[in-house]
């Protein structure tokens, strides 16, 4: 079992059904509410926990497969816990030419996770993305909404210390 699945298992053991039930109350009986419901669940829990999808399916009296279908269709939904801080390293051409691979390797080493994974303490999620529109600053990464440019393998450790 990978770390993000282990973390999910821990979170789901103590799932708070009361929080979910009160959230669902605002949607029950409304048609076409599936996407808004999933958005609300994700906003409340940070991702779509499996127990939340199973419980929601029961409350809406629909098969859970329908909820999974919607959740996996839209890129905005996450089925595993995400970190408080989302680290996005740019793997676009300009960043590639300027050596982002070494920066990406260093960042994964420092965080101890791979692409798409979240640290065990749920602090960081590491992702790689295409051009983020700051090519002049290549190599570039973002942590949540903040952009860091002209990265080197030495710089990234110092940047992480600020979080
Ligand atoms: S290629 Fe990295 S910001 Fe454009």
Backbone and ligand atoms as CSV (ligand in chain L), in Angstrom:
chain,resi,resn,atom,element,x,y,z
A,1,UNK,N,N,0.851,-1.198,0.000
A,1,UNK,CA,C,0.000,0.000,0.000
A,1,UNK,C,C,0.889,1.252,0.000
A,2,UNK,N,N,0.636,2.201,-0.913
A,2,UNK,CA,C,1.474,3.397,-0.953
A,2,UNK,C,C,1.076,4.340,0.188
A,3,UNK,N,N,1.943,5.340,0.451
A,3,UNK,CA,C,1.715,6.229,1.587
A,3,UNK,C,C,0.385,6.962,1.525
A,4,UNK,N,N,0.011,7.418,0.299
A,4,UNK,CA,C,-1.222,8.205,0.237
A,4,UNK,C,C,-2.430,7.317,0.524
A,5,UNK,N,N,-2.362,6.027,0.157
A,5,UNK,CA,C,-3.471,5.134,0.461
A,5,UNK,C,C,-3.518,4.824,1.961
A,6,UNK,N,N,-2.325,4.701,2.581
A,6,UNK,CA,C,-2.288,4.465,4.031
A,6,UNK,C,C,-2.880,5.651,4.767
A,7,UNK,N,N,-2.495,6.873,4.315
A,7,UNK,CA,C,-3.011,8.083,4.953
A,7,UNK,C,C,-4.523,8.132,4.804
A,8,UNK,N,N,-5.003,7.795,3.597
A,8,UNK,CA,C,-6.448,7.807,3.345
A,8,UNK,C,C,-7.138,6.822,4.284
A,9,UNK,N,N,-6.528,5.649,4.471
A,9,UNK,CA,C,-7.138,4.637,5.333
A,9,UNK,C,C,-7.286,5.164,6.758
A,10,UNK,N,N,-6.240,5.870,7.243
A,10,UNK,CA,C,-6.297,6.420,8.602
A,10,UNK,C,C,-7.414,7.455,8.723
A,11,UNK,N,N,-7.464,8.347,7.720
A,11,UNK,CA,C,-8.468,9.408,7.751
A,11,UNK,C,C,-9.870,8.798,7.730
A,12,UNK,N,N,-10.030,7.769,6.924
A,12,UNK,CA,C,-11.354,7.198,6.726
A,12,UNK,C,C,-11.838,6.360,7.914
A,13,UNK,N,N,-10.880,5.867,8.724
A,13,UNK,CA,C,-11.264,5.105,9.915
A,13,UNK,C,C,-12.119,5.952,10.843
A,14,UNK,N,N,-11.759,7.236,10.911
A,14,UNK,CA,C,-12.453,8.106,11.856
A,14,UNK,C,C,-13.341,9.103,11.119
A,15,UNK,N,N,-13.958,8.662,10.047
A,15,UNK,CA,C,-14.735,9.580,9.223
A,15,UNK,C,C,-15.915,10.175,10.003
A,16,UNK,N,N,-16.099,11.480,9.827
A,16,UNK,CA,C,-17.144,12.177,10.578
A,16,UNK,C,C,-18.426,12.272,9.758
A,17,UNK,N,N,-19.296,11.296,9.961
A,17,UNK,CA,C,-20.536,11.245,9.184
A,17,UNK,C,C,-21.479,12.404,9.519
A,18,UNK,N,N,-21.385,12.913,10.753
A,18,UNK,CA,C,-22.270,14.028,11.130
A,18,UNK,C,C,-21.981,15.269,10.286
A,19,UNK,N,N,-20.693,15.514,10.075
A,19,UNK,CA,C,-20.310,16.685,9.254
A,19,UNK,C,C,-20.862,16.530,7.845
A,20,UNK,N,N,-20.778,15.325,7.319
A,20,UNK,CA,C,-21.261,15.072,5.965
A,20,UNK,C,C,-22.773,15.201,5.896
A,21,UNK,N,N,-23.454,14.652,6.897
A,21,UNK,CA,C,-24.916,14.688,6.892
A,21,UNK,C,C,-25.414,16.130,6.891
A,22,UNK,N,N,-24.820,16.973,7.722
A,22,UNK,CA,C,-25.324,18.354,7.745
A,22,UNK,C,C,-25.023,19.078,6.431
A,23,UNK,N,N,-23.936,18.700,5.811
A,23,UNK,CA,C,-23.606,19.298,4.505
A,23,UNK,C,C,-24.622,18.846,3.438
A,24,UNK,N,N,-24.985,17.557,3.496
A,24,UNK,CA,C,-25.915,17.020,2.499
A,24,UNK,C,C,-27.317,17.600,2.646
A,25,UNK,N,N,-27.656,17.998,3.868
A,25,UNK,CA,C,-28.998,18.530,4.111
A,25,UNK,C,C,-29.348,19.671,3.149
A,26,UNK,N,N,-28.361,20.448,2.790
A,26,UNK,CA,C,-28.605,21.583,1.900
A,26,UNK,C,C,-28.877,21.174,0.451
A,27,UNK,N,N,-28.656,19.931,0.142
A,27,UNK,CA,C,-28.792,19.499,-1.260
A,27,UNK,C,C,-29.887,18.462,-1.494
A,28,UNK,N,N,-30.308,17.790,-0.433
A,28,UNK,CA,C,-31.254,16.688,-0.629
A,28,UNK,C,C,-32.526,17.172,-1.318
A,29,UNK,N,N,-32.967,16.399,-2.297
A,29,UNK,CA,C,-34.192,16.753,-3.018
A,29,UNK,C,C,-33.963,17.674,-4.198
A,30,UNK,N,N,-32.749,18.179,-4.353
A,30,UNK,CA,C,-32.475,19.074,-5.490
A,30,UNK,C,C,-31.957,18.265,-6.666
A,31,UNK,N,N,-32.463,18.559,-7.840
A,31,UNK,CA,C,-32.007,17.827,-9.023
A,31,UNK,C,C,-30.701,18.407,-9.549
A,32,UNK,N,N,-29.906,17.547,-10.193
A,32,UNK,CA,C,-28.656,18.008,-10.818
A,32,UNK,C,C,-27.646,18.533,-9.816
A,33,UNK,N,N,-27.725,18.008,-8.596
A,33,UNK,CA,C,-26.853,18.556,-7.547
A,33,UNK,C,C,-25.572,17.752,-7.362
A,34,UNK,N,N,-25.354,16.734,-8.178
A,34,UNK,CA,C,-24.204,15.844,-7.952
A,34,UNK,C,C,-22.870,16.595,-7.898
A,35,UNK,N,N,-22.586,17.408,-8.917
A,35,UNK,CA,C,-21.299,18.113,-8.945
A,35,UNK,C,C,-21.191,19.097,-7.762
A,36,UNK,N,N,-22.236,19.928,-7.529
A,36,UNK,CA,C,-22.152,20.810,-6.354
A,36,UNK,C,C,-21.975,20.043,-5.039
A,37,UNK,N,N,-22.594,18.870,-4.921
A,37,UNK,CA,C,-22.435,18.076,-3.692
A,37,UNK,C,C,-20.972,17.645,-3.549
A,38,UNK,N,N,-20.411,17.128,-4.643
A,38,UNK,CA,C,-19.013,16.673,-4.571
A,38,UNK,C,C,-18.075,17.843,-4.298
A,39,UNK,N,N,-18.390,18.996,-4.884
A,39,UNK,CA,C,-17.559,20.189,-4.615
A,39,UNK,C,C,-17.635,20.556,-3.135
A,40,UNK,N,N,-18.838,20.472,-2.587
A,40,UNK,CA,C,-19.016,20.827,-1.174
A,40,UNK,C,C,-18.268,19.832,-0.277
A,41,UNK,N,N,-18.348,18.543,-0.628
A,41,UNK,CA,C,-17.644,17.527,0.179
A,41,UNK,C,C,-16.142,17.781,0.115
A,42,UNK,N,N,-15.658,18.055,-1.099
A,42,UNK,CA,C,-14.209,18.282,-1.250
A,42,UNK,C,C,-13.768,19.535,-0.498
A,43,UNK,N,N,-14.616,20.545,-0.554
A,43,UNK,CA,C,-14.274,21.776,0.147
A,43,UNK,C,C,-14.238,21.527,1.670
A,44,UNK,N,N,-15.144,20.692,2.155
A,44,UNK,CA,C,-15.219,20.405,3.601
A,44,UNK,C,C,-14.090,19.490,4.071
A,45,UNK,N,N,-13.788,18.445,3.287
A,45,UNK,CA,C,-12.827,17.431,3.743
A,45,UNK,C,C,-11.474,17.504,3.033
A,46,UNK,N,N,-11.369,18.346,2.022
A,46,UNK,CA,C,-10.097,18.487,1.305
A,46,UNK,C,C,-9.952,17.523,0.141
A,47,UNK,N,N,-10.777,16.493,0.116
A,47,UNK,CA,C,-10.814,15.523,-0.984
A,47,UNK,C,C,-12.115,14.743,-0.851
A,48,UNK,N,N,-12.291,13.731,-1.693
A,48,UNK,CA,C,-13.526,12.963,-1.620
A,48,UNK,C,C,-13.249,11.618,-0.950
A,49,UNK,N,N,-13.419,11.551,0.366
A,49,UNK,CA,C,-13.151,10.283,1.055
A,49,UNK,C,C,-14.147,9.214,0.592
A,50,UNK,N,N,-13.661,7.987,0.530
A,50,UNK,CA,C,-14.522,6.880,0.071
A,50,UNK,C,C,-15.806,6.767,0.916
A,51,UNK,N,N,-15.700,6.813,2.275
A,51,UNK,CA,C,-16.935,6.701,3.062
A,51,UNK,C,C,-17.935,7.806,2.726
A,52,UNK,N,N,-17.437,8.976,2.354
A,52,UNK,CA,C,-18.338,10.081,2.015
A,52,UNK,C,C,-19.111,9.754,0.741
A,53,UNK,N,N,-18.427,9.148,-0.214
A,53,UNK,CA,C,-19.100,8.816,-1.468
A,53,UNK,C,C,-20.116,7.694,-1.250
A,54,UNK,N,N,-19.741,6.720,-0.400
A,54,UNK,CA,C,-20.669,5.614,-0.132
A,54,UNK,C,C,-21.913,6.113,0.614
A,55,UNK,N,N,-21.680,6.969,1.614
A,55,UNK,CA,C,-22.801,7.499,2.401
A,55,UNK,C,C,-23.701,8.371,1.520
A,56,UNK,N,N,-23.075,9.202,0.689
A,56,UNK,CA,C,-23.844,10.089,-0.186
A,56,UNK,C,C,-24.693,9.273,-1.164
A,57,UNK,N,N,-24.136,8.203,-1.669
A,57,UNK,CA,C,-24.892,7.344,-2.597
A,57,UNK,C,C,-26.144,6.809,-1.903
A,58,UNK,N,N,-25.976,6.385,-0.636
A,58,UNK,CA,C,-27.134,5.865,0.111
A,58,UNK,C,C,-28.190,6.957,0.287
A,59,UNK,N,N,-27.720,8.140,0.668
A,59,UNK,CA,C,-28.671,9.242,0.944
A,59,UNK,C,C,-29.386,9.684,-0.331
A,60,UNK,N,N,-28.694,9.601,-1.468
A,60,UNK,CA,C,-29.309,10.017,-2.738
A,60,UNK,C,C,-30.031,8.847,-3.411
A,61,UNK,N,N,-29.883,7.665,-2.805
A,61,UNK,CA,C,-30.485,6.436,-3.352
A,61,UNK,C,C,-30.058,6.181,-4.787
A,62,UNK,N,N,-28.772,6.266,-4.988
A,62,UNK,CA,C,-28.196,5.960,-6.307
A,62,UNK,C,C,-27.000,5.025,-6.089
A,63,UNK,N,N,-26.587,4.297,-7.133
A,63,UNK,CA,C,-25.419,3.431,-6.957
A,63,UNK,C,C,-24.154,4.269,-6.754
A,64,UNK,N,N,-23.266,3.781,-5.879
A,64,UNK,CA,C,-22.030,4.508,-5.612
A,64,UNK,C,C,-21.189,4.628,-6.889
A,65,UNK,N,N,-21.373,3.705,-7.818
A,65,UNK,CA,C,-20.607,3.756,-9.070
A,65,UNK,C,C,-20.916,5.043,-9.845
A,66,UNK,N,N,-22.135,5.554,-9.677
A,66,UNK,CA,C,-22.475,6.807,-10.376
A,66,UNK,C,C,-21.681,7.977,-9.802
A,67,UNK,N,N,-21.521,7.955,-8.497
A,67,UNK,CA,C,-20.744,9.022,-7.847
A,67,UNK,C,C,-19.272,8.905,-8.250
A,68,UNK,N,N,-18.751,7.694,-8.237
A,68,UNK,CA,C,-17.360,7.489,-8.665
A,68,UNK,C,C,-17.180,7.940,-10.113
A,69,UNK,N,N,-18.168,7.655,-10.938
A,69,UNK,CA,C,-18.107,8.046,-12.353
A,69,UNK,C,C,-17.911,9.549,-12.502
A,70,UNK,N,N,-18.703,10.310,-11.752
A,70,UNK,CA,C,-18.604,11.778,-11.821
A,70,UNK,C,C,-17.270,12.233,-11.209
A,71,UNK,N,N,-16.928,11.640,-10.074
A,71,UNK,CA,C,-15.707,12.056,-9.351
A,71,UNK,C,C,-14.449,11.812,-10.186
A,72,UNK,N,N,-14.457,10.748,-10.965
A,72,UNK,CA,C,-13.250,10.446,-11.751
A,72,UNK,C,C,-13.272,11.145,-13.108
A,73,UNK,N,N,-14.441,11.628,-13.533
A,73,UNK,CA,C,-14.532,12.303,-14.829
A,73,UNK,C,C,-13.917,13.704,-14.761
A,74,UNK,N,N,-14.154,14.398,-13.676
A,74,UNK,CA,C,-13.689,15.784,-13.556
A,74,UNK,C,C,-12.337,15.856,-12.852
A,75,UNK,N,N,-11.402,16.559,-13.490
A,75,UNK,CA,C,-10.046,16.677,-12.927
A,75,UNK,C,C,-10.045,17.448,-11.606
A,76,UNK,N,N,-11.091,18.232,-11.360
A,76,UNK,CA,C,-11.117,19.047,-10.129
A,76,UNK,C,C,-11.279,18.200,-8.872
A,77,UNK,N,N,-11.723,16.950,-9.032
A,77,UNK,CA,C,-11.968,16.129,-7.845
A,77,UNK,C,C,-10.774,15.238,-7.517
A,78,UNK,N,N,-10.520,15.116,-6.222
A,78,UNK,CA,C,-9.388,14.303,-5.752
A,78,UNK,C,C,-9.899,13.187,-4.857
A,79,UNK,N,N,-9.439,11.982,-5.154
A,79,UNK,CA,C,-9.924,10.822,-4.402
A,79,UNK,C,C,-9.009,10.464,-3.231
A,80,UNK,N,N,-7.893,11.166,-3.112
A,80,UNK,CA,C,-6.975,10.909,-2.004
A,80,UNK,C,C,-6.697,12.218,-1.279
A,81,UNK,N,N,-6.296,12.128,-0.007
A,81,UNK,CA,C,-6.045,13.351,0.759
A,81,UNK,C,C,-4.978,14.213,0.092
A,82,UNK,N,N,-5.137,15.501,0.197
A,82,UNK,CA,C,-4.162,16.439,-0.368
A,82,UNK,C,C,-3.538,17.240,0.763
A,83,UNK,N,N,-2.341,17.698,0.498
A,83,UNK,CA,C,-1.626,18.442,1.514
A,83,UNK,C,C,-2.155,19.859,1.679
A,84,UNK,N,N,-1.780,20.463,2.804
A,84,UNK,CA,C,-2.141,21.867,3.044
A,84,UNK,C,C,-1.499,22.738,1.969
A,85,UNK,N,N,-0.292,22.349,1.573
A,85,UNK,CA,C,0.426,23.093,0.538
A,85,UNK,C,C,0.591,22.202,-0.693
A,86,UNK,N,N,0.200,22.746,-1.854
A,86,UNK,CA,C,0.336,22.000,-3.096
A,86,UNK,C,C,1.575,22.537,-3.828
A,87,UNK,N,N,2.573,21.688,-3.964
A,87,UNK,CA,C,3.806,22.061,-4.659
A,87,UNK,C,C,3.646,21.640,-6.118
A,88,UNK,N,N,3.733,22.613,-7.022
A,88,UNK,CA,C,3.605,22.296,-8.450
A,88,UNK,C,C,4.887,22.690,-9.163
A,89,UNK,N,N,5.631,21.707,-9.593
A,89,UNK,CA,C,6.869,21.983,-10.321
A,89,UNK,C,C,6.558,21.959,-11.808
A,90,UNK,N,N,6.992,22.989,-12.529
A,90,UNK,CA,C,6.707,23.090,-13.962
A,90,UNK,C,C,7.632,22.169,-14.765
A,91,UNK,N,N,7.026,21.372,-15.606
A,91,UNK,CA,C,7.807,20.487,-16.472
A,91,UNK,C,C,7.669,20.916,-17.936
A,92,UNK,N,N,7.341,22.193,-18.152
A,92,UNK,CA,C,7.233,22.712,-19.520
A,92,UNK,C,C,8.601,22.817,-20.183
A,93,UNK,N,N,8.594,23.144,-21.473
A,93,UNK,CA,C,9.827,23.133,-22.262
A,93,UNK,C,C,10.903,24.080,-21.721
A,94,UNK,N,N,10.512,25.335,-21.461
A,94,UNK,CA,C,11.508,26.314,-20.995
A,94,UNK,C,C,12.141,25.858,-19.686
A,95,UNK,N,N,11.320,25.335,-18.804
A,95,UNK,CA,C,11.839,24.863,-17.515
A,95,UNK,C,C,12.704,23.622,-17.722
A,96,UNK,N,N,12.295,22.781,-18.661
A,96,UNK,CA,C,13.083,21.579,-18.957
A,96,UNK,C,C,14.480,21.971,-19.439
A,97,UNK,N,N,14.520,22.916,-20.382
A,97,UNK,CA,C,15.794,23.358,-20.950
A,97,UNK,C,C,16.693,23.938,-19.855
A,98,UNK,N,N,16.068,24.589,-18.881
A,98,UNK,CA,C,16.859,25.218,-17.807
A,98,UNK,C,C,17.062,24.301,-16.595
A,99,UNK,N,N,16.872,23.033,-16.805
A,99,UNK,CA,C,17.286,22.058,-15.792
A,99,UNK,C,C,16.325,21.778,-14.662
A,100,UNK,N,N,15.024,21.839,-14.948
A,100,UNK,CA,C,14.062,21.593,-13.869
A,100,UNK,C,C,14.092,20.147,-13.368
A,101,UNK,N,N,14.603,19.248,-14.182
A,101,UNK,CA,C,14.606,17.833,-13.759
A,101,UNK,C,C,15.341,17.648,-12.443
A,102,UNK,N,N,16.490,18.311,-12.314
A,102,UNK,CA,C,17.263,18.171,-11.070
A,102,UNK,C,C,16.498,18.780,-9.888
A,103,UNK,N,N,15.843,19.896,-10.159
A,103,UNK,CA,C,15.056,20.561,-9.111
A,103,UNK,C,C,13.909,19.644,-8.685
A,104,UNK,N,N,13.246,19.049,-9.675
A,104,UNK,CA,C,12.118,18.154,-9.389
A,104,UNK,C,C,12.593,16.955,-8.565
A,105,UNK,N,N,13.730,16.384,-8.946
A,105,UNK,CA,C,14.273,15.238,-8.203
A,105,UNK,C,C,14.584,15.632,-6.758
A,106,UNK,N,N,15.194,16.800,-6.610
A,106,UNK,CA,C,15.563,17.272,-5.268
A,106,UNK,C,C,14.320,17.498,-4.408
A,107,UNK,N,N,13.319,18.093,-5.016
A,107,UNK,CA,C,12.091,18.379,-4.278
A,107,UNK,C,C,11.425,17.085,-3.815
A,108,UNK,N,N,11.379,16.098,-4.686
A,108,UNK,CA,C,10.772,14.808,-4.303
A,108,UNK,C,C,11.587,14.142,-3.198
A,109,UNK,N,N,12.906,14.306,-3.285
A,109,UNK,CA,C,13.783,13.728,-2.260
A,109,UNK,C,C,13.516,14.413,-0.907
A,110,UNK,N,N,13.427,15.748,-0.924
A,110,UNK,CA,C,13.200,16.483,0.318
A,110,UNK,C,C,11.847,16.153,0.937
A,111,UNK,N,N,10.825,16.024,0.087
A,111,UNK,CA,C,9.481,15.747,0.597
A,111,UNK,C,C,9.289,14.269,0.906
A,112,UNK,N,N,10.078,13.446,0.239
A,112,UNK,CA,C,9.936,12.002,0.455
A,112,UNK,C,C,8.720,11.414,-0.219
A,113,UNK,N,N,8.228,12.074,-1.252
A,113,UNK,CA,C,7.069,11.553,-1.994
A,113,UNK,C,C,7.325,11.683,-3.493
A,114,UNK,N,N,6.537,10.957,-4.262
A,114,UNK,CA,C,6.633,11.035,-5.709
A,114,UNK,C,C,5.524,11.906,-6.287
A,115,UNK,N,N,5.447,11.937,-7.590
A,115,UNK,CA,C,4.453,12.769,-8.279
A,115,UNK,C,C,3.036,12.323,-7.892
A,116,UNK,N,N,2.217,13.302,-7.524
A,116,UNK,CA,C,0.821,13.024,-7.179
A,116,UNK,C,C,0.645,12.521,-5.754
A,117,UNK,N,N,1.730,12.467,-4.981
A,117,UNK,CA,C,1.604,11.939,-3.621
A,117,UNK,C,C,1.640,13.050,-2.572
A,118,UNK,N,N,1.168,12.682,-1.392
A,118,UNK,CA,C,1.066,13.629,-0.285
A,118,UNK,C,C,1.909,13.130,0.880
A,119,UNK,N,N,2.568,14.056,1.556
A,119,UNK,CA,C,3.388,13.648,2.699
A,119,UNK,C,C,2.480,13.097,3.798
A,120,UNK,N,N,3.041,12.232,4.630
A,120,UNK,CA,C,2.243,11.553,5.649
A,120,UNK,C,C,1.573,12.531,6.619
A,121,UNK,N,N,2.236,13.659,6.888
A,121,UNK,CA,C,1.655,14.634,7.814
A,121,UNK,C,C,0.631,15.534,7.125
A,122,UNK,N,N,0.302,15.218,5.863
A,122,UNK,CA,C,-0.678,15.970,5.071
A,122,UNK,C,C,-0.274,17.439,4.887
A,123,UNK,N,N,1.018,17.688,4.937
A,123,UNK,CA,C,1.468,19.073,4.774
A,123,UNK,C,C,1.647,19.428,3.295
A,124,UNK,N,N,2.278,18.539,2.538
A,124,UNK,CA,C,2.572,18.849,1.140
A,124,UNK,C,C,2.040,17.773,0.189
A,125,UNK,N,N,1.532,18.232,-0.949
A,125,UNK,CA,C,1.253,17.334,-2.072
A,125,UNK,C,C,2.184,17.781,-3.190
A,126,UNK,N,N,2.842,16.812,-3.818
A,126,UNK,CA,C,3.784,17.142,-4.878
A,126,UNK,C,C,3.167,16.812,-6.239
A,127,UNK,N,N,3.156,17.831,-7.133
A,127,UNK,CA,C,2.619,17.613,-8.477
A,127,UNK,C,C,3.562,18.195,-9.514
A,128,UNK,N,N,3.450,17.698,-10.716
A,128,UNK,CA,C,4.195,18.283,-11.833
A,128,UNK,C,C,3.171,18.733,-12.867
A,129,UNK,N,N,3.397,19.907,-13.428
A,129,UNK,CA,C,2.414,20.486,-14.345
A,129,UNK,C,C,3.110,20.987,-15.609
A,130,UNK,N,N,2.305,21.274,-16.636
A,130,UNK,CA,C,2.856,21.870,-17.852
A,130,UNK,C,C,3.065,23.357,-17.583
A,131,UNK,N,N,3.543,24.081,-18.559
A,131,UNK,CA,C,3.888,25.499,-18.412
A,131,UNK,C,C,2.911,26.273,-17.541
A,132,UNK,N,N,3.456,26.984,-16.554
A,132,UNK,CA,C,2.580,27.794,-15.700
A,132,UNK,C,C,2.680,29.283,-16.053
A,133,UNK,N,N,3.243,29.564,-17.214
A,133,UNK,CA,C,3.206,30.926,-17.739
A,133,UNK,C,C,4.230,31.878,-17.159
A,134,UNK,N,N,5.282,31.352,-16.591
A,134,UNK,CA,C,6.322,32.229,-16.051
A,134,UNK,C,C,7.676,31.790,-16.623
A,135,UNK,N,N,7.682,31.493,-17.923
A,135,UNK,CA,C,8.864,30.899,-18.563
A,135,UNK,C,C,10.123,31.748,-18.385
A,136,UNK,N,N,9.956,33.076,-18.319
A,136,UNK,CA,C,11.108,33.964,-18.146
A,136,UNK,C,C,11.847,33.687,-16.844
A,137,UNK,N,N,11.164,33.043,-15.905
A,137,UNK,CA,C,11.765,32.758,-14.592
A,137,UNK,C,C,12.227,31.305,-14.473
A,138,UNK,N,N,12.167,30.573,-15.587
A,138,UNK,CA,C,12.468,29.129,-15.556
A,138,UNK,C,C,13.820,28.842,-14.921
A,139,UNK,N,N,13.926,27.726,-14.183
A,139,UNK,CA,C,12.854,26.787,-13.815
A,139,UNK,C,C,11.970,27.305,-12.670
A,140,UNK,N,N,10.710,26.952,-12.759
A,140,UNK,CA,C,9.701,27.552,-11.890
A,140,UNK,C,C,8.897,26.494,-11.136
A,141,UNK,N,N,8.454,26.865,-9.939
A,141,UNK,CA,C,7.445,26.045,-9.245
A,141,UNK,C,C,6.509,26.974,-8.501
A,142,UNK,N,N,5.376,26.424,-8.125
A,142,UNK,CA,C,4.435,27.173,-7.293
A,142,UNK,C,C,4.174,26.382,-6.030
A,143,UNK,N,N,3.986,27.082,-4.922
A,143,UNK,CA,C,3.477,26.451,-3.712
A,143,UNK,C,C,2.199,27.202,-3.384
A,144,UNK,N,N,1.091,26.510,-3.496
A,144,UNK,CA,C,-0.238,27.133,-3.514
A,144,UNK,C,C,-0.222,28.256,-4.556
A,145,UNK,N,N,-0.462,29.513,-4.156
A,145,UNK,CA,C,-0.546,30.575,-5.163
A,145,UNK,C,C,0.769,31.320,-5.360
A,146,UNK,N,N,1.811,30.950,-4.647
A,146,UNK,CA,C,3.061,31.698,-4.722
A,146,UNK,C,C,4.018,31.062,-5.731
A,147,UNK,N,N,4.593,31.906,-6.577
A,147,UNK,CA,C,5.496,31.413,-7.625
A,147,UNK,C,C,6.956,31.619,-7.209
A,148,UNK,N,N,7.766,30.591,-7.462
A,148,UNK,CA,C,9.211,30.676,-7.194
A,148,UNK,C,C,9.948,30.409,-8.491
A,149,UNK,N,N,10.838,31.330,-8.885
A,149,UNK,CA,C,11.541,31.179,-10.150
A,149,UNK,C,C,13.039,31.066,-9.987
A,150,UNK,N,N,13.679,30.840,-11.140
A,150,UNK,CA,C,15.144,30.690,-11.197
A,150,UNK,C,C,15.621,29.712,-10.121
A,151,UNK,N,N,14.942,28.594,-10.052
A,151,UNK,CA,C,15.229,27.609,-9.005
A,151,UNK,C,C,16.528,26.876,-9.244
A,152,UNK,N,N,17.142,26.507,-8.148
A,152,UNK,CA,C,18.295,25.605,-8.190
A,152,UNK,C,C,18.037,24.533,-7.131
A,153,UNK,N,N,18.811,23.466,-7.195
A,153,UNK,CA,C,18.624,22.407,-6.198
A,153,UNK,C,C,18.932,22.935,-4.797
A,154,UNK,N,N,19.829,23.905,-4.695
A,154,UNK,CA,C,20.159,24.468,-3.379
A,154,UNK,C,C,19.035,25.346,-2.841
A,155,UNK,N,N,18.372,26.066,-3.748
A,155,UNK,CA,C,17.341,27.012,-3.316
A,155,UNK,C,C,16.108,26.336,-2.713
A,156,UNK,N,N,15.733,25.166,-3.245
A,156,UNK,CA,C,14.432,24.608,-2.865
A,156,UNK,C,C,14.337,24.238,-1.376
A,157,UNK,N,N,15.436,23.816,-0.793
A,157,UNK,CA,C,15.386,23.455,0.629
A,157,UNK,C,C,15.020,24.674,1.480
A,158,UNK,N,N,15.647,25.801,1.143
A,158,UNK,CA,C,15.371,27.035,1.868
A,158,UNK,C,C,13.909,27.473,1.696
A,159,UNK,N,N,13.402,27.282,0.503
A,159,UNK,CA,C,12.011,27.663,0.248
A,159,UNK,C,C,11.069,26.802,1.093
A,160,UNK,N,N,11.321,25.524,1.148
A,160,UNK,CA,C,10.454,24.623,1.929
A,160,UNK,C,C,10.460,24.980,3.413
A,161,UNK,N,N,11.579,25.500,3.888
A,161,UNK,CA,C,11.682,25.839,5.326
A,161,UNK,C,C,10.660,26.910,5.727
A,162,UNK,N,N,10.231,27.721,4.741
A,162,UNK,CA,C,9.263,28.774,5.047
A,162,UNK,C,C,7.863,28.221,5.288
A,163,UNK,N,N,7.664,26.929,5.096
A,163,UNK,CA,C,6.311,26.358,5.226
A,163,UNK,C,C,6.214,25.417,6.418
L,1,LIG,S1,S,7.815,26.212,-19.222
L,1,LIG,FE1,FE,7.888,26.450,-17.089
L,1,LIG,S2,S,6.843,28.307,-16.780
L,1,LIG,FE2,FE,6.712,27.995,-18.904
